[in-house]
């Protein structure tokens, strides 16, 4: 009987766990050998990597996830895929669906997994948070949303402070759409100059061969530029645009200079407006302010020998300073009505940016908005103690805004640093969060996600190993030590964005911004 029990244990305890921390970031042969041509091998790498690296296993257990049971249930299914006849290859859609079944319970909002399908040569990806986001009632309008202030800057609507007959408002962008618009729409620059020069040559009575050659080259450049300028997804247009500028530099098109590659990663669009009642409004698309507002960071991120780069930097700095100095002057004069910070559809970014947003309203020395902890060992529940989560605040002398309403506008696409800012605003005694529940990716990221520092981080190497997993190592908690990962932060005042009003040419009203203004003006 003892032998039978031992045999049963041997046959059921099949999980190949390791007490050693595998070097997933560089030791490919040891960690990934079986994964190159085996779906079961990929599953084992993923399961063990998650088992050792993931920072939320206690939270997942509370939600009912049994990671051991996942291994026992799904390893045989991946082994069955390996046994499939070559005439029935595993499709990318089938593999993605398998990953969805395994990983959909995972709550970390930043987590993503990538597998190379050796049967097709393609890479499939799955992120549980994307499915959760797709189910949100404001997902459609929140995806790619950019607020419009047109209604609020129209003097006829009596919503904006005026100076010399003009609204007090500024905006600037270094996102690709803004940069491309500069070359496309500005008279005497780029496309407009090309069109004018082609028209000039076309109207010549006796153009020379050189004129005709220049005309043909300008026509070709215009066509290629139109294609490059249409690449508005992310920053994909910058490399294509720069290649064309270099190729056709001999045409000497005024203002048609290469765009600093630094804007590919550090892009942002920012808006400031002083609304009726001296309410200082700030919108920015990404937490990418530090590269523009910190001199040392400018040198790191950008080529400051490029005049247009410097001009773009100054554009961002001018808008932010206009917001900040308006708050300083109005508060000193006792005239500040309140502050609105708009992070709707802001995907997050640099943590130090908090210094220039909520941190610009708070006392120096940092502001605690919650707690965090790290993975601190190979065991599933080897975590550090909870440590204070501190938002950096401005050291320079500035007004402390603790006697006027501070409102943060959020939606379901407000992620990461947007949510950390929401946590901070909720802790502020004069803070209110208005809009819709945030995305649910609160676990902050560290400067290095490598396991050698945090016992957590990347599984594999993106684009190189057959399995690549992005596994943030820092678990985040609220001030009352609650986990909101995968759930998000609920607003103090919930209000939907009325899509019909917002996109109506006759209206342009923003119901979430309206509610923020109502709260600041009435306290209700």
PAGURO-949370 format. One record per residue (C-alpha): residue number from 1; residue in three letters; chain; x, y, z. Coordinates in nm, 2 decimals, always signed. Example, Ala and Ser with C-alpha at 12.3 -4.5 7.8 and 13.67 -1.06 7.14 Angstrom:
BEGIN
  seq  type  mol       u       v       w
    1   ala    A   +1.23   -0.45   +0.78
    2   ser    A   +1.37   -0.11   +0.71
***
This chain:
BEGIN
  seq  type  mol       u       v       w
    1   unk    A   +0.00   +0.00   +0.00
    2   unk    A   +0.29   +0.24   +0.08
    3   unk    A   +0.44   +0.16   -0.26
    4   unk    A   +0.11   +0.24   -0.43
    5   unk    A   +0.09   +0.58   -0.24
    6   unk    A   +0.44   +0.66   -0.35
    7   unk    A   +0.37   +0.57   -0.71
    8   unk    A   +0.06   +0.79   -0.70
    9   unk    A   +0.26   +1.08   -0.57
   10   unk    A   +0.52   +1.03   -0.83
   11   unk    A   +0.27   +1.02   -1.11
   12   unk    A   +0.06   +1.33   -1.00
   13   unk    A   +0.33   +1.56   -0.87
   14   unk    A   +0.46   +1.64   -1.22
   15   unk    A   +0.53   +2.02   -1.19
   16   unk    A   +0.89   +2.09   -1.28
   17   unk    A   +0.95   +2.37   -1.03
   18   unk    A   +1.30   +2.50   -0.96
   19   unk    A   +1.44   +2.65   -0.64
   20   unk    A   +1.70   +2.83   -0.85
   21   unk    A   +1.61   +3.16   -1.02
   22   unk    A   +1.65   +3.08   -1.39
   23   unk    A   +1.82   +3.35   -1.59
   24   unk    A   +1.54   +3.40   -1.84
   25   unk    A   +1.69   +3.73   -1.96
   26   unk    A   +2.00   +3.58   -2.12
   27   unk    A   +2.06   +3.20   -2.05
   28   unk    A   +1.86   +3.08   -2.35
   29   unk    A   +1.99   +2.73   -2.37
   30   unk    A   +1.91   +2.64   -2.01
   31   unk    A   +1.57   +2.81   -1.99
   32   unk    A   +1.43   +2.78   -2.34
   33   unk    A   +1.58   +2.47   -2.50
   34   unk    A   +1.26   +2.27   -2.51
   35   unk    A   +1.04   +2.58   -2.59
   36   unk    A   +1.18   +2.63   -2.94
   37   unk    A   +0.99   +2.34   -3.10
   38   unk    A   +0.74   +2.24   -2.82
   39   unk    A   +0.42   +2.40   -2.70
   40   unk    A   +0.45   +2.21   -2.38
   41   unk    A   +0.80   +2.35   -2.34
   42   unk    A   +0.67   +2.70   -2.39
   43   unk    A   +0.40   +2.64   -2.13
   44   unk    A   +0.66   +2.52   -1.87
   45   unk    A   +0.88   +2.82   -1.93
   46   unk    A   +0.58   +3.05   -1.89
   47   unk    A   +0.44   +2.87   -1.59
   48   unk    A   +0.77   +2.85   -1.40
   49   unk    A   +0.87   +3.21   -1.49
   50   unk    A   +0.54   +3.34   -1.37
   51   unk    A   +0.56   +3.12   -1.06
   52   unk    A   +0.89   +3.28   -0.96
   53   unk    A   +0.85   +3.63   -1.10
   54   unk    A   +0.49   +3.74   -1.05
   55   unk    A   +0.43   +3.98   -0.76
   56   unk    A   +0.05   +3.93   -0.70
   57   unk    A   +0.01   +3.56   -0.62
   58   unk    A   -0.16   +3.62   -0.29
   59   unk    A   -0.40   +3.85   -0.45
   60   unk    A   -0.47   +3.61   -0.73
   61   unk    A   -0.53   +3.33   -0.47
   62   unk    A   -0.79   +3.56   -0.30
   63   unk    A   -0.96   +3.59   -0.63
   64   unk    A   -0.98   +3.21   -0.67
   65   unk    A   -0.69   +3.14   -0.90
   66   unk    A   -0.50   +2.81   -0.82
   67   unk    A   -0.17   +2.83   -1.02
   68   unk    A   -0.08   +2.47   -0.95
   69   unk    A   -0.42   +2.36   -1.09
   70   unk    A   -0.35   +2.56   -1.40
   71   unk    A   -0.04   +2.36   -1.46
   72   unk    A   -0.22   +2.03   -1.41
   73   unk    A   -0.51   +2.12   -1.63
   74   unk    A   -0.33   +2.28   -1.92
   75   unk    A   +0.01   +2.10   -1.96
   76   unk    A   -0.17   +1.79   -2.10
   77   unk    A   -0.35   +2.02   -2.35
   78   unk    A   -0.03   +2.17   -2.47
   79   unk    A   +0.13   +1.83   -2.49
   80   unk    A   -0.16   +1.72   -2.71
   81   unk    A   -0.08   +2.01   -2.95
   82   unk    A   +0.28   +1.87   -2.98
   83   unk    A   +0.14   +1.54   -3.08
   84   unk    A   -0.07   +1.68   -3.36
   85   unk    A   -0.01   +1.55   -3.71
   86   unk    A   +0.20   +1.79   -3.92
   87   unk    A   -0.09   +1.80   -4.16
   88   unk    A   -0.30   +1.98   -3.89
   89   unk    A   -0.07   +2.27   -3.78
   90   unk    A   -0.15   +2.47   -3.47
   91   unk    A   -0.29   +2.80   -3.60
   92   unk    A   -0.21   +3.14   -3.45
   93   unk    A   -0.58   +3.18   -3.36
   94   unk    A   -0.59   +2.85   -3.18
   95   unk    A   -0.27   +2.93   -2.98
   96   unk    A   -0.40   +3.27   -2.88
   97   unk    A   -0.72   +3.12   -2.76
   98   unk    A   -0.52   +2.87   -2.55
   99   unk    A   -0.32   +3.16   -2.39
  100   unk    A   -0.65   +3.34   -2.32
  101   unk    A   -0.78   +3.04   -2.13
  102   unk    A   -0.47   +3.01   -1.92
  103   unk    A   -0.40   +3.37   -1.85
  104   unk    A   -0.73   +3.55   -1.85
  105   unk    A   -0.76   +3.54   -1.47
  106   unk    A   -0.43   +3.73   -1.43
  107   unk    A   -0.50   +4.08   -1.29
  108   unk    A   -0.18   +4.27   -1.35
  109   unk    A   -0.28   +4.55   -1.59
  110   unk    A   +0.07   +4.57   -1.75
  111   unk    A   +0.12   +4.20   -1.79
  112   unk    A   +0.15   +4.06   -2.15
  113   unk    A   +0.27   +3.73   -2.29
  114   unk    A   +0.42   +3.66   -2.64
  115   unk    A   +0.48   +3.31   -2.78
  116   unk    A   +0.65   +3.23   -3.11
  117   unk    A   +0.43   +2.97   -3.29
  118   unk    A   +0.69   +2.74   -3.44
  119   unk    A   +0.42   +2.58   -3.65
  120   unk    A   +0.36   +2.91   -3.84
  121   unk    A   +0.66   +3.12   -3.77
  122   unk    A   +0.44   +3.40   -3.63
  123   unk    A   +0.44   +3.55   -3.28
  124   unk    A   +0.11   +3.56   -3.09
  125   unk    A   +0.04   +3.78   -2.80
  126   unk    A   -0.21   +3.80   -2.52
  127   unk    A   -0.28   +4.05   -2.24
  128   unk    A   -0.57   +3.99   -2.00
  129   unk    A   -0.62   +4.36   -1.94
  130   unk    A   -0.71   +4.42   -2.30
  131   unk    A   -1.01   +4.18   -2.27
  132   unk    A   -1.12   +4.35   -1.95
  133   unk    A   -1.09   +4.70   -2.12
  134   unk    A   -1.29   +4.59   -2.42
  135   unk    A   -1.58   +4.50   -2.19
  136   unk    A   -1.60   +4.84   -2.04
  137   unk    A   -1.90   +5.05   -2.13
  138   unk    A   -1.68   +5.35   -2.23
  139   unk    A   -1.41   +5.15   -2.41
  140   unk    A   -1.50   +5.26   -2.76
  141   unk    A   -1.49   +5.64   -2.69
  142   unk    A   -1.20   +5.61   -2.45
  143   unk    A   -0.98   +5.43   -2.70
  144   unk    A   -0.77   +5.71   -2.86
  145   unk    A   -0.98   +5.99   -2.70
  146   unk    A   -0.85   +6.34   -2.71
  147   unk    A   -1.04   +6.62   -2.53
  148   unk    A   -1.15   +6.92   -2.73
  149   unk    A   -1.18   +7.26   -2.58
  150   unk    A   -1.34   +7.43   -2.88
  151   unk    A   -1.67   +7.49   -2.70
  152   unk    A   -1.50   +7.62   -2.39
  153   unk    A   -1.27   +7.86   -2.58
  154   unk    A   -1.55   +8.02   -2.77
  155   unk    A   -1.62   +8.36   -2.62
  156   unk    A   -1.99   +8.32   -2.72
  157   unk    A   -2.02   +8.04   -2.47
  158   unk    A   -1.89   +8.25   -2.17
  159   unk    A   -1.67   +7.96   -2.05
  160   unk    A   -1.32   +8.11   -2.08
  161   unk    A   -1.12   +8.39   -1.93
  162   unk    A   -1.03   +8.65   -2.19
  163   unk    A   -0.73   +8.87   -2.23
  164   unk    A   -0.72   +9.14   -2.50
  165   unk    A   -1.02   +8.98   -2.66
  166   unk    A   -0.85   +8.64   -2.68
  167   unk    A   -0.90   +8.32   -2.48
  168   unk    A   -0.62   +8.24   -2.23
  169   unk    A   -0.52   +7.91   -2.37
  170   unk    A   -0.23   +7.73   -2.53
  171   unk    A   -0.16   +7.39   -2.68
  172   unk    A   +0.14   +7.22   -2.83
  173   unk    A   +0.22   +6.86   -2.94
  174   unk    A   +0.53   +6.65   -3.02
  175   unk    A   +0.32   +6.35   -3.10
  176   unk    A   +0.35   +6.24   -3.46
  177   unk    A   +0.01   +6.38   -3.56
  178   unk    A   +0.12   +6.73   -3.44
  179   unk    A   +0.47   +6.71   -3.59
  180   unk    A   +0.34   +6.59   -3.93
  181   unk    A   +0.07   +6.87   -3.93
  182   unk    A   +0.35   +7.12   -3.90
  183   unk    A   +0.51   +7.00   -4.23
  184   unk    A   +0.18   +6.95   -4.40
  185   unk    A   -0.02   +7.27   -4.31
  186   unk    A   +0.23   +7.55   -4.25
  187   unk    A   +0.26   +7.80   -4.54
  188   unk    A   +0.61   +7.82   -4.68
  189   unk    A   +0.71   +7.50   -4.51
  190   unk    A   +0.73   +7.14   -4.64
  191   unk    A   +0.43   +7.03   -4.84
  192   unk    A   +0.29   +7.38   -4.89
  193   unk    A   +0.62   +7.50   -5.04
  194   unk    A   +0.65   +7.19   -5.26
  195   unk    A   +0.30   +7.26   -5.40
  196   unk    A   +0.38   +7.63   -5.46
  197   unk    A   +0.71   +7.55   -5.63
  198   unk    A   +0.55   +7.29   -5.86
  199   unk    A   +0.28   +7.54   -5.95
  200   unk    A   +0.55   +7.80   -6.03
  201   unk    A   +0.73   +7.56   -6.27
  202   unk    A   +0.41   +7.44   -6.42
  203   unk    A   +0.32   +7.80   -6.52
  204   unk    A   +0.66   +7.86   -6.69
  205   unk    A   +0.64   +7.93   -7.06
  206   unk    A   +0.97   +7.77   -7.14
  207   unk    A   +1.09   +7.55   -6.85
  208   unk    A   +1.44   +7.42   -6.87
  209   unk    A   +1.54   +7.06   -6.84
  210   unk    A   +1.66   +7.13   -6.49
  211   unk    A   +1.32   +7.29   -6.41
  212   unk    A   +1.14   +6.98   -6.55
  213   unk    A   +1.37   +6.74   -6.35
  214   unk    A   +1.31   +6.94   -6.03
  215   unk    A   +0.93   +6.93   -6.10
  216   unk    A   +0.94   +6.55   -6.14
  217   unk    A   +1.15   +6.51   -5.82
  218   unk    A   +0.92   +6.74   -5.62
  219   unk    A   +0.61   +6.54   -5.75
  220   unk    A   +0.77   +6.21   -5.64
  221   unk    A   +0.87   +6.36   -5.30
  222   unk    A   +0.51   +6.49   -5.25
  223   unk    A   +0.37   +6.15   -5.31
  224   unk    A   +0.61   +5.98   -5.08
  225   unk    A   +0.56   +6.24   -4.81
  226   unk    A   +0.18   +6.20   -4.83
  227   unk    A   +0.23   +5.83   -4.75
  228   unk    A   +0.47   +5.90   -4.47
  229   unk    A   +0.24   +6.17   -4.32
  230   unk    A   -0.05   +5.93   -4.32
  231   unk    A   +0.14   +5.69   -4.09
  232   unk    A   -0.02   +5.84   -3.78
  233   unk    A   -0.02   +5.52   -3.57
  234   unk    A   +0.21   +5.58   -3.28
  235   unk    A   +0.54   +5.73   -3.41
  236   unk    A   +0.59   +5.51   -3.71
  237   unk    A   +0.59   +5.81   -3.94
  238   unk    A   +0.91   +5.96   -3.80
  239   unk    A   +1.16   +5.71   -3.94
  240   unk    A   +0.99   +5.71   -4.28
  241   unk    A   +0.97   +6.08   -4.29
  242   unk    A   +1.34   +6.12   -4.19
  243   unk    A   +1.45   +5.88   -4.46
  244   unk    A   +1.27   +6.09   -4.73
  245   unk    A   +1.41   +6.42   -4.60
  246   unk    A   +1.76   +6.28   -4.63
  247   unk    A   +1.70   +6.13   -4.97
  248   unk    A   +1.56   +6.45   -5.12
  249   unk    A   +1.78   +6.70   -4.93
  250   unk    A   +1.92   +6.82   -5.26
  251   unk    A   +1.59   +6.99   -5.33
  252   unk    A   +1.64   +7.23   -5.04
  253   unk    A   +1.28   +7.24   -4.93
  254   unk    A   +1.25   +7.51   -4.66
  255   unk    A   +1.19   +7.38   -4.31
  256   unk    A   +1.19   +7.02   -4.43
  257   unk    A   +1.43   +6.89   -4.17
  258   unk    A   +1.46   +6.55   -4.00
  259   unk    A   +1.26   +6.51   -3.68
  260   unk    A   +1.46   +6.42   -3.37
  261   unk    A   +1.42   +6.04   -3.31
  262   unk    A   +1.38   +6.13   -2.94
  263   unk    A   +1.02   +6.22   -3.02
  264   unk    A   +0.95   +5.86   -3.12
  265   unk    A   +0.95   +5.76   -2.75
  266   unk    A   +0.91   +6.09   -2.57
  267   unk    A   +0.60   +6.23   -2.75
  268   unk    A   +0.33   +6.43   -2.58
  269   unk    A   +0.04   +6.66   -2.65
  270   unk    A   -0.04   +6.93   -2.39
  271   unk    A   -0.32   +7.18   -2.35
  272   unk    A   -0.37   +7.47   -2.10
  273   unk    A   -0.68   +7.69   -2.06
  274   unk    A   -0.79   +7.93   -1.80
  275   unk    A   -1.16   +7.87   -1.78
  276   unk    A   -1.43   +8.09   -1.63
  277   unk    A   -1.38   +8.16   -1.26
  278   unk    A   -1.00   +8.13   -1.29
  279   unk    A   -1.01   +7.75   -1.32
  280   unk    A   -0.67   +7.63   -1.44
  281   unk    A   -0.71   +7.33   -1.68
  282   unk    A   -0.43   +7.11   -1.79
  283   unk    A   -0.44   +6.81   -2.04
  284   unk    A   -0.15   +6.60   -2.15
  285   unk    A   -0.16   +6.29   -2.35
  286   unk    A   +0.13   +6.10   -2.19
  287   unk    A   +0.34   +6.11   -1.88
  288   unk    A   +0.64   +6.23   -2.09
  289   unk    A   +0.69   +6.57   -1.94
  290   unk    A   +1.03   +6.51   -1.77
  291   unk    A   +1.23   +6.49   -2.09
  292   unk    A   +1.10   +6.85   -2.17
  293   unk    A   +1.10   +7.01   -1.83
  294   unk    A   +1.43   +6.88   -1.68
  295   unk    A   +1.74   +7.03   -1.84
  296   unk    A   +1.95   +6.72   -1.78
  297   unk    A   +1.68   +6.50   -1.93
  298   unk    A   +1.67   +6.72   -2.24
  299   unk    A   +2.03   +6.65   -2.31
  300   unk    A   +1.97   +6.28   -2.26
  301   unk    A   +1.66   +6.24   -2.48
  302   unk    A   +1.71   +6.49   -2.75
  303   unk    A   +1.97   +6.64   -2.99
  304   unk    A   +1.99   +7.00   -2.87
  305   unk    A   +2.20   +7.10   -3.17
  306   unk    A   +1.88   +7.07   -3.39
  307   unk    A   +1.70   +7.40   -3.39
  308   unk    A   +1.36   +7.25   -3.46
  309   unk    A   +1.41   +7.01   -3.17
  310   unk    A   +1.48   +7.30   -2.94
  311   unk    A   +1.17   +7.48   -3.08
  312   unk    A   +0.95   +7.18   -3.00
  313   unk    A   +1.09   +7.15   -2.65
  314   unk    A   +1.02   +7.52   -2.59
  315   unk    A   +0.66   +7.46   -2.72
  316   unk    A   +0.59   +7.20   -2.45
  317   unk    A   +0.77   +7.40   -2.18
  318   unk    A   +0.57   +7.71   -2.26
  319   unk    A   +0.23   +7.54   -2.22
  320   unk    A   +0.32   +7.37   -1.89
  321   unk    A   +0.47   +7.69   -1.75
  322   unk    A   +0.16   +7.88   -1.85
  323   unk    A   -0.05   +7.65   -1.65
  324   unk    A   +0.19   +7.64   -1.35
  325   unk    A   +0.24   +8.02   -1.34
  326   unk    A   -0.13   +8.09   -1.38
  327   unk    A   -0.19   +7.89   -1.06
  328   unk    A   +0.10   +8.06   -0.88
  329   unk    A   -0.02   +8.42   -0.96
  330   unk    A   -0.39   +8.35   -0.91
  331   unk    A   -0.34   +8.17   -0.58
  332   unk    A   -0.11   +8.44   -0.44
  333   unk    A   -0.38   +8.70   -0.54
  334   unk    A   -0.65   +8.49   -0.38
  335   unk    A   -0.83   +8.46   -0.71
  336   unk    A   -0.77   +8.09   -0.81
  337   unk    A   -1.10   +7.91   -0.85
  338   unk    A   -0.96   +7.56   -0.88
  339   unk    A   -0.75   +7.32   -1.08
  340   unk    A   -0.85   +7.05   -1.34
  341   unk    A   -0.59   +6.79   -1.45
  342   unk    A   -0.72   +6.58   -1.74
  343   unk    A   -0.56   +6.24   -1.78
  344   unk    A   -0.84   +6.08   -1.98
  345   unk    A   -0.69   +5.81   -2.22
  346   unk    A   -0.35   +5.89   -2.08
  347   unk    A   -0.15   +5.56   -2.10
  348   unk    A   +0.11   +5.66   -1.83
  349   unk    A   +0.48   +5.69   -1.85
  350   unk    A   +0.75   +5.84   -1.63
  351   unk    A   +0.69   +5.83   -1.26
  352   unk    A   +0.90   +6.15   -1.20
  353   unk    A   +0.64   +6.34   -1.41
  354   unk    A   +0.43   +6.34   -1.09
  355   unk    A   +0.65   +6.63   -0.98
  356   unk    A   +0.50   +6.85   -1.25
  357   unk    A   +0.14   +6.75   -1.21
  358   unk    A   -0.01   +6.68   -0.87
  359   unk    A   +0.34   +6.73   -0.72
  360   unk    A   +0.33   +7.09   -0.84
  361   unk    A   +0.04   +7.15   -0.61
  362   unk    A   +0.17   +6.97   -0.30
  363   unk    A   +0.44   +7.05   -0.04
  364   unk    A   +0.80   +6.96   -0.11
  365   unk    A   +0.94   +6.63   +0.03
  366   unk    A   +0.72   +6.38   -0.15
  367   unk    A   +0.36   +6.27   -0.09
  368   unk    A   +0.25   +5.93   +0.02
  369   unk    A   -0.04   +5.79   -0.18
  370   unk    A   -0.02   +5.42   -0.09
  371   unk    A   +0.22   +5.13   -0.04
  372   unk    A   +0.42   +4.90   -0.27
  373   unk    A   +0.62   +4.58   -0.24
  374   unk    A   +0.87   +4.38   -0.45
  375   unk    A   +0.93   +4.02   -0.53
  376   unk    A   +1.22   +3.92   -0.30
  377   unk    A   +1.29   +3.55   -0.37
  378   unk    A   +1.22   +3.25   -0.59
  379   unk    A   +0.93   +3.13   -0.39
  380   unk    A   +0.58   +3.21   -0.51
  381   unk    A   +0.51   +3.42   -0.20
  382   unk    A   +0.85   +3.57   -0.13
  383   unk    A   +0.76   +3.94   -0.11
  384   unk    A   +0.92   +4.24   +0.06
  385   unk    A   +0.73   +4.42   +0.34
  386   unk    A   +0.50   +4.69   +0.23
  387   unk    A   +0.68   +5.02   +0.18
  388   unk    A   +0.54   +5.37   +0.14
  389   unk    A   +0.46   +5.47   -0.21
  390   unk    A   +0.58   +5.83   -0.25
  391   unk    A   +0.50   +6.06   -0.53
  392   unk    A   +0.78   +6.31   -0.60
  393   unk    A   +0.68   +6.67   -0.54
  394   unk    A   +0.83   +7.00   -0.65
  395   unk    A   +1.13   +7.11   -0.44
  396   unk    A   +1.13   +7.47   -0.57
  397   unk    A   +0.93   +7.72   -0.38
  398   unk    A   +0.57   +7.72   -0.50
  399   unk    A   +0.21   +7.77   -0.39
  400   unk    A   +0.05   +7.48   -0.20
  401   unk    A   -0.30   +7.43   -0.33
  402   unk    A   -0.48   +7.28   -0.03
  403   unk    A   -0.76   +7.53   -0.01
  404   unk    A   -0.91   +7.51   -0.36
  405   unk    A   -1.07   +7.22   -0.54
  406   unk    A   -0.84   +6.99   -0.74
  407   unk    A   -1.02   +6.77   -0.99
  408   unk    A   -0.87   +6.48   -1.19
  409   unk    A   -1.06   +6.37   -1.50
  410   unk    A   -1.02   +5.99   -1.58
  411   unk    A   -1.18   +5.72   -1.80
  412   unk    A   -1.12   +5.35   -1.86
  413   unk    A   -0.81   +5.42   -2.07
  414   unk    A   -0.64   +5.61   -1.79
  415   unk    A   -0.35   +5.37   -1.71
  416   unk    A   -0.05   +5.34   -1.49
  417   unk    A   +0.09   +5.68   -1.39
  418   unk    A   -0.26   +5.82   -1.46
  419   unk    A   -0.39   +5.58   -1.19
  420   unk    A   -0.11   +5.66   -0.95
  421   unk    A   -0.20   +6.03   -0.99
  422   unk    A   -0.56   +5.93   -0.92
  423   unk    A   -0.45   +5.76   -0.60
  424   unk    A   -0.27   +6.07   -0.50
  425   unk    A   -0.56   +6.31   -0.57
  426   unk    A   -0.80   +6.08   -0.38
  427   unk    A   -0.57   +6.12   -0.07
  428   unk    A   -0.56   +6.50   -0.11
  429   unk    A   -0.82   +6.65   +0.12
  430   unk    A   -0.93   +6.89   -0.15
  431   unk    A   -0.90   +6.63   -0.43
  432   unk    A   -1.18   +6.47   -0.64
  433   unk    A   -1.16   +6.22   -0.92
  434   unk    A   -1.44   +6.26   -1.18
  435   unk    A   -1.52   +6.04   -1.48
  436   unk    A   -1.52   +5.67   -1.53
  437   unk    A   -1.33   +5.39   -1.35
  438   unk    A   -0.97   +5.37   -1.46
  439   unk    A   -0.80   +5.08   -1.65
  440   unk    A   -0.66   +4.87   -1.36
  441   unk    A   -0.29   +4.88   -1.42
  442   unk    A   -0.17   +5.03   -1.09
  443   unk    A   +0.14   +4.82   -1.03
  444   unk    A   +0.42   +5.06   -1.07
  445   unk    A   +0.72   +4.98   -1.29
  446   unk    A   +1.08   +5.01   -1.17
  447   unk    A   +1.38   +5.14   -1.35
  448   unk    A   +1.49   +4.79   -1.41
  449   unk    A   +1.25   +4.49   -1.45
  450   unk    A   +1.54   +4.24   -1.46
  451   unk    A   +1.52   +3.95   -1.22
  452   unk    A   +1.87   +4.00   -1.10
  453   unk    A   +1.76   +4.31   -0.91
  454   unk    A   +1.40   +4.24   -0.82
  455   unk    A   +1.35   +3.86   -0.85
  456   unk    A   +1.10   +3.95   -1.11
  457   unk    A   +1.07   +4.11   -1.45
  458   unk    A   +1.09   +4.00   -1.81
  459   unk    A   +1.06   +3.64   -1.91
  460   unk    A   +1.29   +3.60   -2.21
  461   unk    A   +1.40   +3.86   -2.45
  462   unk    A   +1.16   +4.03   -2.68
  463   unk    A   +1.19   +3.92   -3.04
  464   unk    A   +1.46   +3.66   -2.96
  465   unk    A   +1.34   +3.38   -2.72
  466   unk    A   +1.04   +3.16   -2.81
  467   unk    A   +0.86   +3.29   -2.50
  468   unk    A   +0.86   +3.65   -2.39
  469   unk    A   +0.66   +3.78   -2.09
  470   unk    A   +0.64   +4.13   -1.95
  471   unk    A   +0.59   +4.08   -1.58
  472   unk    A   +0.60   +4.40   -1.37
  473   unk    A   +0.77   +4.33   -1.03
  474   unk    A   +0.62   +4.60   -0.82
  475   unk    A   +0.28   +4.55   -0.65
  476   unk    A   +0.08   +4.86   -0.56
  477   unk    A   -0.16   +4.91   -0.27
  478   unk    A   -0.39   +5.20   -0.16
  479   unk    A   -0.35   +5.38   +0.17
  480   unk    A   -0.58   +5.13   +0.33
  481   unk    A   -0.37   +4.85   +0.18
  482   unk    A   -0.62   +4.73   -0.07
  483   unk    A   -0.53   +4.59   -0.41
  484   unk    A   -0.71   +4.74   -0.71
  485   unk    A   -0.50   +4.57   -0.98
  486   unk    A   -0.72   +4.47   -1.27
  487   unk    A   -1.01   +4.67   -1.12
  488   unk    A   -0.90   +5.03   -1.14
  489   unk    A   -0.99   +5.33   -0.93
  490   unk    A   -1.35   +5.43   -0.90
  491   unk    A   -1.42   +5.80   -0.94
  492   unk    A   -1.56   +6.00   -0.65
  493   unk    A   -1.82   +6.13   -0.89
  494   unk    A   -1.90   +5.90   -1.18
  495   unk    A   -2.02   +6.06   -1.50
  496   unk    A   -2.01   +5.93   -1.86
  497   unk    A   -1.90   +6.12   -2.16
  498   unk    A   -2.20   +6.19   -2.38
  499   unk    A   -2.07   +6.09   -2.72
  500   unk    A   -2.35   +6.26   -2.91
  501   unk    A   -2.30   +6.60   -2.74
  502   unk    A   -1.92   +6.58   -2.77
  503   unk    A   -1.90   +6.50   -3.14
  504   unk    A   -2.19   +6.72   -3.24
  505   unk    A   -2.07   +7.02   -3.45
  506   unk    A   -2.36   +7.22   -3.29
  507   unk    A   -2.25   +7.14   -2.94
  508   unk    A   -1.90   +7.01   -2.86
  509   unk    A   -2.00   +6.98   -2.49
  510   unk    A   -1.79   +6.76   -2.27
  511   unk    A   -2.01   +6.62   -2.00
  512   unk    A   -1.72   +6.50   -1.78
  513   unk    A   -1.55   +6.84   -1.80
  514   unk    A   -1.89   +7.01   -1.74
  515   unk    A   -1.93   +6.80   -1.42
  516   unk    A   -1.58   +6.90   -1.30
  517   unk    A   -1.66   +7.27   -1.36
  518   unk    A   -1.99   +7.23   -1.17
  519   unk    A   -1.82   +7.07   -0.88
  520   unk    A   -1.55   +7.34   -0.86
  521   unk    A   -1.80   +7.63   -0.89
  522   unk    A   -2.06   +7.49   -0.65
  523   unk    A   -1.89   +7.24   -0.43
  524   unk    A   -2.15   +6.98   -0.54
***
